[in-house]
Amino acid sequence: MFGDMMGKLQEAQQKMEDVKTKLDGITVIGSAQGVKVTVNGNKVVTNVEIPQMIIDDGDKEDIEELFLLAVNRGLESADKVSQAEGASAMQGVLPNIPGM
């Protein structure tokens, strides 16, 4: 029984490593009025785009607000993707333990 559980834990660990690798290749975009932030599935910001017209027309506070909004939207989307991929990978690997 204990050996079987250790095997399942090792399998789960390997699947989570596979998911992490897969999430590096998944990207989502958060945007706010033209400001775009690209985030990978591991919640790492990989690119920021701020159109020149926003820089030319906006003031510093407006640009910062749009940037924060875009980042937070991107991170929220990445979190959803990460949770879904993790749940999918773990389905059937570990037993359903009540309270966990």
N, C-alpha and C positions, 0 to 999 in steps of 0.2 A: 504494500500500500504506500509506504513512504517513498520507495523508489519510483513508483508510478507518479506520485505527486511531484517529485523532483524533476522527472522527465517532462511533465506538463509545464512546470515553471520555466525550464530551459527553453521549451518550445515557445512559450509566451514571450520570453525575453528576446528570442530570435525574431519573432513576428514583430515585436515593437521596434527593433532595430530596422527591419525591413520597411515598416511604416515610416519611420523617421527619414530614411533614404528616399522613399517615394514622395514624402511631403516636401522635400527639398526641390523636387521638380514641378510641384503644383504651385501656380501663382494665382492670386486674386488681386483685384484693384479696388481701392477705396477712393472715392472722388467727392469733391465738394466744389461746385461752381467752376469747373475747369481744372482745379488742382487735382492731380492724380498721384496716388501712392501705390506702388506695387509691393506686395508682401507674399512671401512663400508660405507654404503650409506649416512650416515650423515657426511662424510668426516673426520672421526676420524681414525688415524693410529692405528691399533690393533696388528700388528706383523711386525717384521723385520727379514729377513734371509740374512746373509752374509756368503757364503760358506768359509770354512776354507782355501781353496786354494787361494781365493782372498785375504784373510788376510795375508797369508804366502807370496804370490807373489807380492802383490800390495804395493804401498806406500800410506801414509796417504791421500795425495791429490787425488789420483786416487779413493780410496775407498769413500771419501767424495763426489766426483763428481758422481760416480755411485749411491750412496745413494740418493743424491738430485734428480737425473734423475728418479730413481725408485719412489720416493715419489711424484714428480710432475706428473708422468704418472698415478699413482694410484689415486691421487686427481682429475685429469682430468676425469678419468673413473667414479669415484664416483659422480662427478658433473653431468655428463651426465645421470647417473642412477637416481639421485635425481630429476633432472629437468623432466625426463620422468615420474617418479612416481607421482610427484606433478601435472603435467599437466593432467595426466590420472585421478587422483582423483578429480580434479576440473572441469572436463568436464561436462557440464550441470548443475553445482551447481549454479554458479553466471551468471547473464546475461552478454551478450557481450556489454560492455560499450565502445563506440568509444573514442579513445585517452588514454585508460588505458591499 
